[in-house]
Amino acid sequence: MPVVIVLEGAAPDRFTVTVSPLAELAACLHVLTEHTHHTEHAPWAEETTRDAPPAFRAGLRRFAPLWTALRWRGFYPGLNAPLPELTTDRFAELTAHTCASGYRGFDFSRLLHDPAQAAALRRAASGLPEPHPTLAEDLLRDPEQLRTDILAFLDMCRRVFFADLWATTEPALARAAHLVRQRLADEGPEAALLSLSPSSARPAGPSRVVFDKVHHAVISPARTPILLIPTRYGAPHLLVKDEPGLPPVVHFPVHAPEIGVTLARSRMLALTDPRRVRLCRLIARQAMTTADLADRLSMTRPQVSRHLRTLRDLGLVRVERNGRYVHYGLDLAAVKRIGRDVATALQY
């Protein structure tokens, strides 16, 4: 399902590129909770949680819905007031969407005053694993106490790990933001957006960019300005947040993966053909010519050439030219990466 950004009438000044410590904190908390999905940062996550005080580990469990499947909007700029100053009703609405892990089909604008909305939240949260249902009950029972508890946990994060981490991470994020601002000014919004996600972003007709995501949305910067926020610890995820009544946010990794879902799937499918598998087994041992392969596989040269072309187009075969001979070898490094690339693409 796509997220479509309609660029018609959207000048570069409709995009604000900024760094956000709260947004990066959310990414870090996601890694600490789901570190098996982020192998690059897994050693850091394991060390941080192992050495943290028990109250911090308890907070990671209790507030996990705020940064797992649906990132809490309180972590992102663009609210009408800072988090501590939001009205109780607005805080409850934003937090309820996270407890329910969704925006579509839910209206929590009068959650604390409408029994039907409270029942809808309980029903949605009950279908999700803990701690979603418990967090929803905490919100309905005493939203102000929950807000106090969340703010206290975020302050604890600063003391336990984030103050030092931000000091080393912020310069890299500032450089990434500067590059995107330059691209916006020099090449325009389409080129800037496509650069955020070369594996899952593509142009879609005049003045449209599509991100391959698991939810559908249509965003028009001409009507509502967009915030672009780089992340280091959020990689490989690219998040598009488009809550009703708030500025859309694109939270993009500083180093975007090069392999998207389509290419990862195509590479897997290419290796399901038995004849192609036999061919790959031969050229995994040593590079061979088309004629050699045709002879060993009892195939015609055009048939072998078609299979090799498919594998070359997918980046799985390397070509070596030796005089008038062309030898084909299997790129074993690319084959070894298929599993990792699939996992990365499915998260992006």
RODO-2510 file (C-alpha; in nm, 4 decimals, decimal comma):
residues 348
     n   res          X          Y          Z
     1     m     0,0000     0,0000     0,0000
     2     p     0,1439     0,3365    -0,0941
     3     v     0,1910     0,6674     0,0763
     4     v     0,1507     0,9228    -0,2035
     5     i     0,2970     1,2708    -0,1695
     6     v     0,1378     1,5074    -0,4213
     7     l     0,3904     1,7758    -0,5093
     8     e     0,1743     1,9896    -0,7355
     9     g     0,1925     2,3480    -0,6110
    10     a     0,4407     2,2541    -0,3336
    11     a     0,7432     2,4844    -0,3292
    12     p     1,0601     2,3788    -0,1430
    13     d     0,9641     2,6030     0,1478
    14     r     0,6710     2,3680     0,2215
    15     f     0,9273     2,1201     0,3553
    16     t     1,1042     2,1770     0,6859
    17     v     1,4152     1,9662     0,7483
    18     t     1,5088     1,9512     1,1139
    19     v     1,6756     1,7314     1,3729
    20     s     1,4753     1,6227     1,6750
    21     p     1,6193     1,4716     1,9945
    22     l     1,2773     1,3373     2,0958
    23     a     1,2303     1,1667     1,7597
    24     e     1,5756     1,0095     1,7893
    25     l     1,4977     0,9030     2,1449
    26     a     1,1891     0,7239     2,0133
    27     a     1,4049     0,5429     1,7580
    28     c     1,6509     0,4424     2,0309
    29     l     1,3727     0,3101     2,2530
    30     h     1,2410     0,1061     1,9616
    31     v     1,5862    -0,0505     1,9169
    32     l     1,6132    -0,1217     2,2904
    33     t     1,2766    -0,2993     2,2832
    34     e     1,3151    -0,4717     1,9435
    35     h     1,6923    -0,5043     1,9168
    36     t     1,6748    -0,8372     1,7298
    37     h     1,5399    -0,6357     1,4321
    38     h     1,8396    -0,4017     1,4388
    39     t     2,1524    -0,6143     1,4255
    40     e     2,3785    -0,3112     1,3791
    41     h     2,2787    -0,1736     1,7183
    42     a     2,2077    -0,5029     1,8993
    43     p     2,5313    -0,5034     2,1070
    44     w     2,4630    -0,1452     2,2200
    45     a     2,1013    -0,2313     2,3048
    46     e     2,1949    -0,5390     2,5043
    47     e     2,4640    -0,3528     2,6995
    48     t     2,2381    -0,0539     2,7691
    49     t     1,9474    -0,2594     2,9004
    50     r     2,1750    -0,4917     3,0994
    51     d     2,3447    -0,2047     3,2814
    52     a     2,0306     0,0091     3,3290
    53     p     1,8492     0,0345     3,6642
    54     p     1,5404    -0,1864     3,7171
    55     a     1,3068     0,1152     3,6959
    56     f     1,4326     0,1843     3,3438
    57     r     1,3750    -0,1728     3,2298
    58     a     1,0266    -0,1626     3,3824
    59     g     0,9517     0,1569     3,1890
    60     l     1,0705    -0,0036     2,8659
    61     r     0,8122    -0,2772     2,9147
    62     r     0,5265    -0,0584     3,0379
    63     f     0,5495     0,2114     2,7703
    64     a     0,6589    -0,0083     2,4769
    65     p     0,3431     0,0661     2,2702
    66     l     0,4635     0,4255     2,2407
    67     w     0,7543     0,3271     2,0138
    68     t     0,6921    -0,0194     1,8702
    69     a     0,4374    -0,0652     1,5894
    70     l     0,2886     0,2861     1,5921
    71     r     0,5255     0,5617     1,6993
    72     w     0,3634     0,7998     1,9495
    73     r     0,3014     1,1457     1,8061
    74     g     0,4269     1,3026     2,1279
    75     f     0,7812     1,2249     2,0116
    76     y     0,7549     1,4486     1,7065
    77     p     0,7474     1,8266     1,6581
    78     g     0,4469     2,0010     1,5115
    79     l     0,2118     1,9819     1,8112
    80     n     0,0380     2,3060     1,9039
    81     a     0,2034     2,2966     2,2462
    82     p     0,4894     2,1094     2,4140
    83     l     0,3915     1,7704     2,5498
    84     p     0,3703     1,8837     2,9136
    85     e     0,1372     2,1675     2,8088
    86     l    -0,1088     1,9752     2,5892
    87     t    -0,4646     1,9711     2,7132
    88     t    -0,5653     1,6513     2,8870
    89     d    -0,8079     1,5675     2,6078
    90     r    -0,5424     1,6126     2,3370
    91     f    -0,2880     1,4050     2,5284
    92     a    -0,5468     1,1295     2,5760
    93     e    -0,6403     1,1328     2,2055
    94     l    -0,2804     1,1013     2,0831
    95     t    -0,1963     0,8283     2,3335
    96     a    -0,5129     0,6307     2,2628
    97     h    -0,4197     0,5941     1,8953
    98     t    -0,0901     0,4409     2,0018
    99     c    -0,2594     0,2015     2,2463
   100     a    -0,4898     0,0926     1,9619
   101     s    -0,1957     0,0822     1,7161
   102     g    -0,3858     0,2716     1,4478
   103     y    -0,5533     0,5903     1,3314
   104     r    -0,7880     0,4692     1,0606
   105     g    -1,1373     0,3995     1,1834
   106     f    -1,0838     0,5477     1,5297
   107     d    -1,2119     0,8734     1,6729
   108     f    -1,0700     0,9396     2,0178
   109     s    -1,1240     1,3164     2,0227
   110     r    -1,3698     1,2801     2,3166
   111     l    -1,2191     0,9687     2,4687
   112     l    -1,2519     1,0884     2,8293
   113     h    -1,6127     1,2031     2,7849
   114     d    -1,7675     0,9493     2,5479
   115     p    -1,8202     0,5925     2,6786
   116     a    -1,8452     0,4635     2,3212
   117     q    -1,4960     0,5907     2,2386
   118     a    -1,3588     0,4428     2,5611
   119     a    -1,5203     0,1095     2,4739
   120     a    -1,3690     0,1258     2,1238
   121     l    -1,0236     0,1794     2,2728
   122     r    -1,0636    -0,1141     2,5117
   123     r    -1,1867    -0,3346     2,2291
   124     a    -0,8969    -0,2421     1,9980
   125     a    -0,6309    -0,2731     2,2695
   126     s    -0,7650    -0,6098     2,3869
   127     g    -0,6809    -0,7569     2,0465
   128     l    -0,3157    -0,6576     2,0888
   129     p    -0,0516    -0,8130     2,3154
   130     e     0,0427    -0,6694     2,6509
   131     p     0,1190    -0,4011     2,7506
   132     h    -0,1295    -0,2382     2,5066
   133     p    -0,4439    -0,3257     2,7094
   134     t    -0,2845    -0,2259     3,0398
   135     l    -0,1583     0,1041     2,9012
   136     a    -0,5053     0,1786     2,7631
   137     e    -0,6579     0,1165     3,1069
   138     d    -0,3975     0,3427     3,2692
   139     l    -0,4916     0,6154     3,0224
   140     l    -0,8652     0,5842     3,0831
   141     r    -0,8260     0,5654     3,4616
   142     d    -0,5957     0,8653     3,5116
   143     p    -0,4520     1,0351     3,1993
   144     e    -0,2665     1,3017     3,3958
   145     q    -0,0895     1,0451     3,6104
   146     l     0,0063     0,8553     3,2964
   147     r     0,1457     1,1725     3,1409
   148     t     0,3503     1,2374     3,4563
   149     d     0,4834     0,8805     3,4456
   150     i     0,5783     0,9048     3,0763
   151     l     0,7590     1,2344     3,1240
   152     a     0,9460     1,0929     3,4231
   153     f     1,0542     0,7923     3,2158
   154     l     1,1760     1,0150     2,9310
   155     d     1,3804     1,2144     3,1812
   156     m     1,5238     0,8887     3,3135
   157     c     1,6245     0,7982     2,9557
   158     r     1,8244     1,1185     2,9354
   159     r     2,0145     1,0293     3,2507
   160     v     2,0621     0,6583     3,1761
   161     f     2,1882     0,6785     2,8184
   162     f     2,0479     0,9450     2,5902
   163     a     2,2394     1,2572     2,6928
   164     d     2,5729     1,1003     2,5962
   165     l     2,4324     0,9308     2,2866
   166     w     2,2742     1,2523     2,1551
   167     a     2,6025     1,4410     2,1897
   168     t     2,7656     1,1997     1,9438
   169     t     2,4632     1,1433     1,7172
   170     e     2,3390     1,4993     1,6643
   171     p     2,6298     1,6104     1,4393
   172     a     2,5634     1,3251     1,1927
   173     l     2,1922     1,4075     1,1855
   174     a     2,2698     1,7768     1,1326
   175     r     2,4894     1,6888     0,8321
   176     a     2,2167     1,4697     0,6849
   177     a     1,9585     1,7442     0,7318
   178     h     2,1879     1,9961     0,5626
   179     l     2,2285     1,7698     0,2583
   180     v     1,8525     1,7314     0,2213
   181     r     1,8032     2,1085     0,2504
   182     q     2,0608     2,1589    -0,0226
   183     r     1,8900     1,9068    -0,2471
   184     l     1,5540     2,0719    -0,1898
   185     a     1,6984     2,4078    -0,2920
   186     d     1,9073     2,2838    -0,5856
   187     e     1,7015     1,9979    -0,7311
   188     g     1,3507     2,0433    -0,5929
   189     p     1,1156     1,8407    -0,3707
   190     e     1,0884     1,5322    -0,5935
   191     a     1,4630     1,4659    -0,6023
   192     a     1,4916     1,5353    -0,2297
   193     l     1,2123     1,2903    -0,1398
   194     l     1,3432     1,0183    -0,3707
   195     s     1,6857     1,0465    -0,2078
   196     l     1,5353     0,9588     0,1319
   197     s     1,4429     0,6081     0,0246
   198     p     1,6070     0,4851    -0,2973
   199     s     1,4725     0,1341    -0,2324
   200     s     1,1066     0,2147    -0,1656
   201     a     1,0406     0,5582    -0,3176
   202     r     0,9565     0,6117    -0,6822
   203     p     0,8087     0,8828    -0,9014
   204     a     0,4452     0,8174    -0,9940
   205     g     0,3425     1,0435    -1,2779
   206     p     0,3702     1,4199    -1,2784
   207     s     0,4505     1,5765    -0,9424
   208     r     0,3975     1,2643    -0,7312
   209     v     0,6300     1,0540    -0,5188
   210     v     0,5199     0,7193    -0,3759
   211     f     0,6653     0,5488    -0,0680
   212     d     0,6043     0,1744    -0,0468
   213     k     0,4560     0,1405     0,3032
   214     v     0,2057    -0,0876     0,4772
   215     h    -0,0578     0,1852     0,5114
   216     h    -0,2226     0,4142     0,2583
   217     a    -0,2189     0,7920     0,2720
   218     v    -0,2276     1,0869     0,0334
   219     i    -0,0326     1,3909     0,1527
   220     s    -0,0322     1,7321    -0,0129
   221     p     0,2452     1,9657     0,1081
   222     a     0,0741     2,2527    -0,0760
   223     r    -0,2009     2,2297     0,1875
   224     t    -0,0037     2,1048     0,4888
   225     p     0,3746     2,1556     0,5245
   226     i     0,5841     1,8419     0,5807
   227     l     0,8538     1,7838     0,8404
   228     l     1,1566     1,5796     0,7293
   229     i     1,3586     1,4388     1,0221
   230     p     1,6736     1,2245     0,9849
   231     t     1,7478     0,9319     1,2164
   232     r     2,0465     0,7107     1,2797
   233     y     1,8984     0,4606     1,5248
   234     g     1,5722     0,4361     1,3308
   235     a     1,7381     0,2637     1,0351
   236     p     1,6259     0,0727     0,8369
   237     h     1,2746     0,2035     0,8996
   238     l     1,1381     0,5033     0,7141
   239     l     0,8274     0,6283     0,8945
   240     v     0,5551     0,8448     0,7450
   241     k     0,3277     0,9922     1,0100
   242     d     0,0095     1,1602     0,8903
   243     e    -0,2193     1,1945     1,1897
   244     p    -0,5338     1,4017     1,1245
   245     g    -0,4908     1,7679     1,2099
   246     l    -0,1110     1,7528     1,2497
   247     p     0,1752     1,8244     1,0087
   248     p     0,2896     1,5077     0,8278
   249     v     0,6328     1,3778     0,9273
   250     v     0,8807     1,1712     0,7272
   251     h     1,1341     1,0172     0,9668
   252     f     1,4064     0,8865     0,7360
   253     p     1,7289     0,6926     0,8000
   254     v     2,0580     0,8708     0,7383
   255     h     2,1798     0,5633     0,5513
   256     a     1,8868     0,4186     0,3580
   257     p     1,9035     0,0531     0,2485
   258     e     1,9554    -0,0019    -0,1238
   259     i     1,7377    -0,3132    -0,1465
   260     g     1,3607    -0,2775    -0,1553
   261     v     1,0867    -0,5370    -0,1174
   262     t     1,0451    -0,5828    -0,4941
   263     l     1,4126    -0,6567    -0,5630
   264     a     1,4486    -0,8834    -0,2573
   265     r     1,1414    -1,0815    -0,3658
   266     s     1,2646    -1,1049    -0,7258
   267     r     1,5995    -1,2417    -0,6109
   268     m     1,4290    -1,5132    -0,4092
   269     l     1,1983    -1,6057    -0,6974
   270     a     1,4922    -1,6194    -0,9396
   271     l     1,6396    -1,9012    -0,7346
   272     t     1,3238    -2,1136    -0,7360
   273     d     1,3738    -2,2242    -1,0983
   274     p     1,5481    -2,5683    -1,0899
   275     r     1,7476    -2,5021    -1,4097
   276     r     1,8658    -2,1675    -1,2768
   277     v     1,9665    -2,3319    -0,9486
   278     r     2,1777    -2,5874    -1,1380
   279     l     2,3385    -2,3042    -1,3335
   280     c     2,4156    -2,1166    -1,0117
   281     r     2,5717    -2,4263    -0,8566
   282     l     2,8110    -2,4497    -1,1494
   283     i     2,9181    -2,0854    -1,1550
   284     a     2,9450    -2,0757    -0,7748
   285     r     3,2472    -2,3060    -0,8080
   286     q     3,4170    -2,1251    -1,0962
   287     a     3,3368    -1,8694    -1,3631
   288     m     3,2250    -2,0240    -1,6920
   289     t     3,1341    -1,9198    -2,0453
   290     t     2,7875    -1,9473    -2,1967
   291     a     2,9080    -2,2284    -2,4223
   292     d     3,0467    -2,4276    -2,1274
   293     l     2,7247    -2,3854    -1,9340
   294     a     2,5075    -2,4852    -2,2292
   295     d     2,7132    -2,8024    -2,2754
   296     r     2,7053    -2,9025    -1,9082
   297     l     2,3363    -2,8214    -1,8616
   298     s     2,2171    -2,9707    -2,1920
   299     m     2,0581    -2,6386    -2,2815
   300     t     2,0894    -2,4119    -2,5821
   301     r     2,3104    -2,1055    -2,5593
   302     p     2,0109    -1,8681    -2,5930
   303     q     1,8428    -2,0460    -2,3004
   304     v     2,1540    -2,0084    -2,0866
   305     s     2,1896    -1,6441    -2,1915
   306     r     1,8315    -1,5696    -2,0806
   307     h     1,8926    -1,7193    -1,7375
   308     l     2,2224    -1,5339    -1,7006
   309     r     2,0601    -1,2081    -1,8067
   310     t     1,7936    -1,2505    -1,5371
   311     l     2,0560    -1,3168    -1,2718
   312     r     2,2727    -1,0269    -1,3925
   313     d     1,9791    -0,7848    -1,3856
   314     l     1,9172    -0,8873    -1,0247
   315     g     2,2813    -0,8329    -0,9280
   316     l     2,3493    -1,1990    -0,8534
   317     v     2,6026    -1,2697    -1,1290
   318     r     2,9361    -1,1001    -1,1988
   319     v     3,0964    -1,0844    -1,5441
   320     e     3,4661    -1,1367    -1,6147
   321     r     3,6095    -1,0551    -1,9586
   322     n     3,9238    -1,2454    -2,0521
   323     g     4,0314    -1,1587    -2,4052
   324     r     3,7574    -1,2716    -2,6387
   325     y     3,5934    -1,4862    -2,3715
   326     v     3,3235    -1,3770    -2,1263
   327     h     3,3006    -1,5739    -1,8036
   328     y     3,0094    -1,5638    -1,5598
   329     g     3,0452    -1,6209    -1,1876
   330     l     2,7950    -1,6224    -0,9017
   331     d     2,8230    -1,3208    -0,6696
   332     l     2,8274    -1,5195    -0,3473
   333     a     2,8269    -1,2053    -0,1319
   334     a     2,4997    -1,0928    -0,2938
   335     v     2,3471    -1,4387    -0,2451
   336     k     2,4485    -1,4429     0,1229
   337     r     2,2795    -1,1058     0,1713
   338     i     1,9394    -1,2197     0,0394
   339     g     1,8029    -1,3206     0,3799
   340     r     1,9267    -1,0031     0,5457
   341     d     1,8010    -0,7894     0,2554
   342     v     1,4552    -0,9461     0,2800
   343     a     1,4395    -0,8774     0,6526
   344     t     1,5531    -0,5178     0,5987
   345     a     1,3122    -0,4553     0,3117
   346     l     1,0153    -0,5891     0,5074
   347     q     1,0886    -0,3463     0,7911
   348     y     1,1532    -0,0403     0,5750
***
